[in-house]
Amino acid sequence: MQETRQDRVHICEVVARDGFQNEAVFVETADKIALIDALSETGVAKIEATAFVSPKAVPALRDAAQVMAGIRRAPGVIYSALVPNLRGALAALEAGADELNLVFSASDSHNLANVRMTSTESLRAFEGIFGLARAHGKPVAVTIATSFGCPFEGPVEARRVLDFYRRCLAMGASGMALADTTGMGNPAQVERLVDAALALSPATPLGLHFHNTRGVGLANALAAYKAGARRFDAALGGIGGCPFAPGATGNICTEDTVHMFEEMGVSTGTNLSLLVSLSRRLPGLIGHETPGQVAKAGRSCDLHPAPTR
């Protein structure tokens, strides 16, 4: 089937949270703010600006309140914050987050490694956060990590993921996301799970959060798109990873993802040239090269002079 430009894809940029959380070098607060402000001008639909987590657990994001307070808000862009508990949710709301993002794992072992609770215990703890958000008139999105496989348990049954999905919807989630936390998913699996999730609640926005650990991140994104998903998390330069998951390398790369969809004729509403420019500056902030490809090779439309005889 040939896609049309009406099949709009929405990009949630996660470099400032998922990207920086796993970096050995602390990115200065002013640099984080400047990057988020620049990303606000690229046309991305949402920016996950930071996480209100324990500074001891994730020191790279110890400046969450300063970052959220210091950014310049662009009209039409949602500024989201990841929160692990009621305390973090209150801090995020006080700092002006537009949306709270709750994350828990479909597998108990990964959830225990991450937050020292089982998956069901995390869901119970979310009830207070949903109540707080309702009182402040703010939406709550939920991401189900390890939806496509757990680094400790292996495959996660789709029915378990979908049961958690239903329970989150019943609690009042304004949006949902399925995350492939360590890149264990494959396109056929992705297509099946996305199709099933959309069938549960077609009107609920569904996002996909893919990591490129085994090199199939964009293939999985394409499979999700074919199944009907239109929202994707991505990180500038393809950096990031979960500090609590062995072998979790970077997210799918924002500029690579945008380039793929735009070349297919699918609009992302973003300025690819600006994204590439920002990505090329990223190594200066984190002290190493990034895995993204388009920033290195250029866009497909960036032609070169033909060799002369």
N, C-alpha and C positions, 0 to 999 in steps of 0.2 A: 504494500500500500504506500502511495506517495503522500508524505505529510504536507500539510499546508501551514502557512505562517500564523494561522489562527490557533494552532495547537501550542499555545504559549507555555514555556517552562519558566518556573519561578526559582531563583537561586537564593539560598540562604548561605551567606558567607560566614564561615566559622574559624577563620585563621586566628582571630584575636583571642579565642577561647581554646578550641581543640588544637589549633595550630601551635600556639605558644606554650600550652600547658606541659608539653613534653620536652621543651627545649632546655638545654643545660645553661644557656646564657639568659639572664633576666633582661627582657626587653623593657627599656625605661618607659615610665608612665606617659611622658610627653610623646614618645615615639608611637606608643599604642594609640593614643588619642589622634595623632596626626594621620596614622594609617586608617583608622576607622572613619575619620572625616573624609579622607580621600576615597575610600570605598563607598561612602555614602553618595558620591557623585558618579558612580559607575552604572547605576541603574539596578543594582541587586535589590531583591524584594525585602530581604531581612538580613540583619547582621546580628549574630550571637556575639555580643560585645565582650562578655567576661563570664566568670562563674563566682558566686559568693560561697566559696568553700573554705575549709580550714587552711590558713596560710602555712601551717606546718605540713599538711598533706600535699598541697600544691603551691609551693612558694612562688612559682612563676606568675600566679594570679593574685598575689597578696594585695595588689592595688585596685581591687575590683571597684570599690566605692568611688575612688578618685577618677578612674576611667569612665565609669558611667556618668558621673557628674560633669566631667570635662568635655565630653564629645559634643559636637554640633549636630543637632537633629535635622535631617533632611525630610521634607514633606514626602509622605508615602512610604517611607522606610520604617520597618518595625525593628526596634532595638530590644533584643531578647537577652535574658540572663539565665544561665543554668543555676539551679539551687538544689542542694541535697537534702535540706531539712527546713523546719519551720523558722529557725533562726536565720538561715540564709535567705529564705523567702522574704522575711521582714526587712532584712538589710537591702535586698534588691528593690523592694517596693519603695523604701525610703530614698533610695538612690535614683528612682525614676525609671525603672525598667518598664517597657511597654508590655512585656509578656514574660511569664515565668516558664522555664523549661525544666521539667522533671525527668530524671533518667533513672531507670532501674533495669536490671538484667532479667531476661527470660530464664536463665539458668541460675540456680541457687548458688553454685560454687563461685561464679563470677561476681554475683551480687554480694556474697559474703566477703570476698577479697576486696571489693570496692567500698562497701559501706557497713560491713559487719552485720548484715541482716539478710534473711532469706527474701526471696522475691515477694512473697505474700506479706511479710512484715513491712517491706518498703511500701507496698500498696496501702496498708493500714495507716502508715505514717503520713501518706499523702493526703488523707482526709482533712487534716488540720490545715494543710497548705491550700487546698482547694477552698476551704472556708475563708481563710484569710484573703485570698485573691478575690473571692466574690465580694467580700466586704469593701475591698478597694476598687472594685469594678475593673479588674484586670484579667485577661485570659490566661489559661494554663494549657500548655502543650506537653505531651508526654512522649518520650522516646524510649522504646523497648530495645535495649542493647542485647547483643548476642542472639538476635532473632534468626540468624542464618547459621549459627554454630558457636560453640563455646570452646575456648582453648583448654579448658579443664575437663569438660564432659563430652566433647565431640558434638554430634548432631543434636539439635533441639527440635522436638516434635512441633510441627506446624500447629497442631491443635492446642498445644500449650501456649504458644505465642498468641493465637487467636482468642483463647480464653482470657488472657491478660488484656488483650486489645478491647474486648467487650467490657471488661470490668472498668477499664479506664474511661471508656465512653460513658458508662453508667455514672461514673463519678463527676462527669461534666467536662471532660477534656475538650478544648476547642479545636485541637489538632493533634494528630498522631504522627509518629515517625518510627520506622523500622530500621534498626542499625545493624550493620555487619561489622562488628567491633574489631575483629581481627582478620577480616577479608577471607572468610571461609566459605562464602556463598558462591553459587554459580548461576548463570543466566536462567537455566530451566527452573531451578528452585526459586529464584527471585520472581520470575513471572507467575508461578503458581501461588506464592504467598501474597504477592501484591494483588492479584486477581481476587483471592479469597478475602483479603482485608477490605478492599473496596466494596465487595459485595455486602459486607456487614453494615457499612454506613457510607453510601456513595457521596453524601453531602459533606462528610467530614474531611477536611484537608489532610492528605496523606503525604508525608515526606519520606525520603529515603536517605540514609546516611551510610555511605559506602567507604570502606578503606581499600586501598590498592595493594594490600600486603602480598598478594599472589598474582598481581598483574591483570586482574579481570574487573577492576573497578568500573571502567567505562562500559565494558560489555554488560555488566550488571545494571548500570544506569540505563542503558539502551533497552534492556529487557524489561525493566520497570516501566519505562516510558511506553513501550509497546503494550504493556498490560493496563495502562491508563494512568499511571502516576505522572504528576506534573510539577512536583516540588522536590528539589534536591539540595542537600547540604554539600558544600564543597569548600576547600581551603585554598587560598592563594598559594601558588607554588607547590601544592600537594603535600604540605608539611602536616605534622600532627601525629597523634597516636594516644592510646590510653595508657597512663602510667601503671595501671593495675592489670594489664593483660600482656603476657609474654609475647614478643614478636609482633606487636601491633605497630605497624608503620603507618605512613601518612594517609590522609584522606584523599579522595579523588580531587584532582587539581581543578580549581575554579576555571582558569583560562582554558585548560584542555577540554573541560566539560562544555563550556560555552562555545568553544570553537567547533566541537563535534556537532552540537545541536544546530548552530547557525549554518554550518556547511550542509546540513540535511534540509535546510529551509525551515527550521523550527525556531521561532523567535524566543529569545531569552530576555529581551528588553534591556540588555546591558551593552556597555561600551567596551568591546573586546580590546581595542588598542590601549585604552586606559588601564584595563586589567593587566595586560602584558607589561606595560610600563611599570606598574606598581610591583608586579612579581619580580621584575629584574632588579629592583632595589632591595628585595627581601634578604638576600644573602648578606647585605651590609648590616642588617639588624640582628641576624641570628648567628653570623659567623661561619656559615657553610653554604654550599650549593643546595639547591632544592631539586626535587625529582620531577617537577613539571617539564613538559616537552615543548609546548608551543612557545614559551618564553625563550627557549634556546634555538629552536628551528625556525621560528617565525610562523605567521599564519600561512595558510595555503595560497592566499592571494598575494603574498609578499614574494614577487618573482625576482629572479637574478638576471643579470646581463648574460646573454648567450656568449660562449667562448668564441673568440675570433681565430681565424686560420693563421 
